Structure formats: C-alpha cells, structure tokens
Amino acid sequence: MTIKRVNPCARWSDVTVYNGIAHFVEVAESDTKADIRGQAQQIFAQAEEMLASVNSDKSKILSCTIYLTDFANFDTFNEEWETWLPEGGAPSRACVKAELANPELLVEIAFVAAAE
C-alpha cells in the first residue's frame, strides 16, 4: 500500500493520493478579503495547480464538498463553478453552510479526483 503525500507538514498534506484517487482541500490563499467570486476563482486556480501536481486535471474531479459561510453567496458561487468546469464534466457534489476557522474565508472546497 503506497500513499503519496504532496508537501506534507505537521497538520496536512497539500494532496494525498491513494490507489489513483487524490484528496485535497482549498481555500483562498492570496486574497482572503476578496468577495465570493474572487475567492472561488482563487480556489479554482489553486485546485488546477494541485491537480497538475498529481498528473490530473479538472475534468477528472470525481466529487467535491463545498463549504459556504453564507448561502447568500450560493448563486454567485454557482456561476463561477459552472464557468470553471468543463462542459459535461461536473462532479458529484455537496454544498453545506459552515463556519470556517478564518472568518475572512467565504468558501472552502474539499476535492476528490482521479490521479496517477
């Protein structure tokens, strides 16, 4: 059994891959004061980098859990989500309202994707 951990530290790894399945979580890192649109765009760009690091891409996302701090942002988030995903390539997903550790963060996404 081989588990690949990308950039592990004491609390987390950027990506964990087991049996061809990658798991990782993203929050906005460069501008936590951005609105939901800006934070979503940051997360999507970061997700593409993480996917590339395990020889994957957004067309191979299997599932996502989206944590929104306010459902008032739901429609705007979904606009960005639908623009970002390849046509016909939407993964299964859950979207829940949650309080995040950093109150500036508006959204956090846990990704599961096929990887090499």
Secondary structure, 3 states (H helix, E strand, C coil): CCEEEECCCCCCCCEEEECCEEEEEEECCCCCCCCHHHHHHHHHHHHHHHHHHCCCCHHHEEEEEEEECCHHHHHHHHHHHHHHCCCCCCCEEEEEECCCCCCCCCEEEEEEEECC
